[in-house]
Amino acid sequence: MVILFVILIIIAAVVLGFIVLVQNPKGGGLAGNVAGFSNQFMGVKQTTDILEKGTWIFAAVIGVLCLISTLFIPREKLITPAESKNQTQQTSKPANSNQQQPAK
């Protein structure tokens, strides 16, 4: 399930990147003249408004997918800081510590 969220996040990020790259920071870009038509053609919304809304929508989609994907991470695979400290201490013991001490 996590892989599905990763794929969806990657697709949304690519689309968001495309939308951002299509925009011109000075208001040109696709908002300028597309094939000789002005910004408003037959009552359709301006291209800049659509691109701006698309930017916000895909940014929100990525954020929501990231938050929701954390609910599907299996809990048994997560290691808490205390557990990782215990594992580090166990592996750092010398190999001969299990042997018995010689009798005095």
Sequence and secondary structure as in RCSB ss.txt:
>XXXX:A:sequence
MVILFVILIIIAAVVLGFIVLVQNPKGGGLAGNVAGFSNQFMGVKQTTDILEKGTWIFAAVIGVLCLISTLFIPR
EKLITPAESKNQTQQTSKPANSNQQQPAK
>XXXX:A:secstr
 HHHHHHHHHHHHHHHHHHHHHS TTS GGGS BTTB S  TT   HHHHHHHHHHHHHHHHHHHHHHHGGGS G
GG   HHHHHHHHHHHTS GGGGS     
